[in-house]
Amino acid sequence: MQPENVSQFHIEDPNFPKLKNASEVKKYAEQKMIEFYYSSLLYAPDEVLTAMKEFMESPTETNFMKTATAMRKDLWKKKTRVSLESLSRIKRDNP
């Protein structure tokens, strides 16, 4: 989510360490997301695909959390009781 913080990635791809700047890391991540999205078309439910597409079009933390939550629901076949706000690392002021 923050390509300038390369340390947040654990990637086995031998080409990844060769990336020189945040712009290259971002482009790599976008290409991988597209690859994962098209692979997911074979097995992911509609809710996950919709959330992934929304995250790809607008890569915000909220959209990432929506995608992760949709994947958790599909994986465990249960509803989740956690809110997006409780998962967020970003502190927000209450209005």
C-alpha positions as CSV (number, residue, x, y, z in Angstrom):
1,M,0.0,0.0,0.0
2,Q,3.0,2.2,0.5
3,P,5.5,1.3,-2.2
4,E,8.2,3.5,-0.7
5,N,8.2,1.0,2.3
6,V,9.5,-2.0,0.4
7,S,10.2,-3.8,3.7
8,Q,6.4,-4.5,4.1
9,F,6.6,-6.9,1.2
10,H,7.8,-10.5,1.4
11,I,8.1,-11.6,-2.2
12,E,10.0,-14.7,-3.5
13,D,10.2,-13.3,-7.0
14,P,14.0,-12.9,-7.9
15,N,13.2,-9.8,-9.9
16,F,11.7,-7.9,-6.9
17,P,15.1,-6.9,-5.3
18,K,16.1,-5.4,-8.6
19,L,13.4,-2.7,-8.4
20,K,15.1,0.6,-7.9
21,N,12.4,3.0,-6.6
22,A,8.8,3.4,-5.4
23,S,7.5,3.9,-8.9
24,E,8.9,0.5,-10.0
25,V,7.6,-1.2,-6.9
26,K,4.1,0.3,-7.5
27,K,4.1,-0.8,-11.1
28,Y,5.2,-4.3,-10.0
29,A,2.4,-4.5,-7.4
30,E,-0.2,-3.3,-9.9
31,Q,0.9,-5.9,-12.4
32,K,0.7,-8.6,-9.7
33,M,-2.8,-7.5,-8.6
34,I,-4.0,-7.8,-12.2
35,E,-2.5,-11.3,-12.4
36,F,-4.1,-12.3,-9.1
37,Y,-7.4,-10.8,-10.2
38,Y,-7.6,-12.8,-13.4
39,S,-6.6,-16.0,-11.6
40,S,-9.3,-15.3,-9.0
41,L,-11.9,-15.2,-11.8
42,L,-11.7,-19.0,-11.8
43,Y,-12.6,-19.6,-8.1
44,A,-13.4,-16.4,-6.1
45,P,-17.0,-15.5,-5.3
46,D,-18.6,-12.4,-6.7
47,E,-18.1,-10.4,-3.5
48,V,-14.4,-11.0,-3.5
49,L,-14.0,-10.1,-7.2
50,T,-16.0,-6.9,-6.8
51,A,-13.9,-5.9,-3.7
52,M,-10.7,-6.7,-5.6
53,K,-11.7,-4.7,-8.6
54,E,-12.7,-1.7,-6.4
55,F,-9.3,-1.9,-4.6
56,M,-7.5,-2.0,-7.9
57,E,-9.4,1.0,-9.2
58,S,-8.9,2.9,-5.9
59,P,-6.2,1.4,-3.8
60,T,-7.1,2.9,-0.4
61,E,-6.7,1.2,3.0
62,T,-10.5,1.0,3.3
63,N,-10.8,-0.8,0.0
64,F,-7.9,-3.1,0.9
65,M,-9.7,-4.0,4.2
66,K,-13.0,-4.6,2.3
67,T,-11.2,-7.0,0.0
68,A,-9.5,-8.8,3.0
69,T,-12.8,-9.1,4.8
70,A,-14.6,-10.5,1.7
71,M,-11.8,-13.1,1.4
72,R,-12.1,-14.0,5.1
73,K,-15.8,-14.5,4.8
74,D,-15.3,-16.8,1.8
75,L,-12.5,-18.7,3.4
76,W,-14.2,-19.4,6.7
77,K,-17.8,-19.4,5.4
78,K,-18.8,-17.2,8.4
79,K,-19.8,-13.6,8.9
80,T,-17.2,-11.5,10.6
81,R,-17.9,-9.3,13.6
82,V,-14.9,-7.0,13.1
83,S,-15.5,-3.6,11.6
84,L,-13.2,-2.0,9.0
85,E,-12.4,0.7,11.5
86,S,-11.2,-1.8,14.1
87,L,-8.8,-3.3,11.6
88,S,-7.4,0.0,10.4
89,R,-4.0,1.1,11.4
90,I,-4.9,4.7,10.6
91,K,-6.2,6.6,13.6
92,R,-9.1,8.9,12.8
93,D,-10.6,11.7,14.8
94,N,-14.2,11.2,15.8
95,P,-16.3,14.0,14.4
